[in-house]
Amino acid sequence: PIAGTLGCSEFDSAAVADAIAIATSASPQLRTYRHDLGSIEVYLEPYAASPTLVIFAATPVARALASWAPELGFRSVLAESARDVPSALAGDLYVVHTDHDAEDLVQALEAVLPLNPRFIGLVGSRRHTGHHLEALRAKGVSEEVIARIQSPVGLDLGGRTAAEIALSILAGLVAVRRGGRGGWKSMNG
């Protein structure tokens, strides 16, 4: 939606047309618009929507993630089950399931996989999460998608408490978002 005006409909129309191209280029630009009665210089800067972090299961780790994620530029959505995931999620999507014992873990992942998340992580070692990945395979989820599921999740900080684990997960999400190398935990852990 557009609010306000640049002074005349011609300026407004030109700025809206330019805004689409500028949003695609992701870089700000200075534009000059001319009219019979004068000209105006306008600074147009694209605003990227915050990535969304969907956090499954109301665990202590989930609560820490939901609390800290906004400080790192993520919009956090705490979902107890697949039913709680908003139907309209825009922009980059990151998903972390924090309870490897959840009975509906597979259903929760099935709900978000069609949204093509940029990141999917499961708290717990492959010893604890492997059977969930096998269930996804049995339901026809491709190996390519399953290979993208990070488990265990979080950078190797040696964390033991819920807050420390959440910190390691968020550090990893920042690495993914910003193209950093990170230092993910080993799948053997």
C-alpha positions, 0 to 999 in steps of 0.5 A: 500500500502507498501512503502519501504523495510526492506532490502530483500523480505523475511523480507518484506513478513514476516513483512506484514504477521505479520502486519495483525495479529498485526492490528487485536490484536491492540497492538504493537509488536517487531519482529525479522526476520532472513535471511542467511545474518543476522537478523533484529528487527522490531517494528510493531505498528497498526494504527487505522483509525480515526473514521468518523463523518458525520454531516448533514445540514450546521447549525452553530452547524454543522460548529462548529462540523466540525471545532472541530472534527479533534482536537478530532481525528475524520475525519469530513464530512459535508453533506448537504444531503444524496447525499453528503455522500461519498460512501466509509466510512471506520472504525467507523462511527458516524452520527449527524444531526443538523437540526430537521426541514430538509425536507430530514432528514429521507432520510439522515438517510436512507442513513447512516443506512446501514453503521451501524454507531456506533452512530446516533444523532439528534439535538432537543428534541423528540418533534421536532424529534419524527415525523422523527423517526415515518417516519423511523418506517413506512419505516420499520426501526427496533425498535432496530435501532430507539432505538439507535438514540440519541435525544436530542444529547449532554451531559447535559452541559446547552449549549445554543449557537451553539458552546456550543451545539457542545461542548456537542455533541463532549463530548458525542461522545468522551464518546461513542468512549472511553467507558465513561458513559457521561451523556446524556441529558434527552429525556424529554428535 
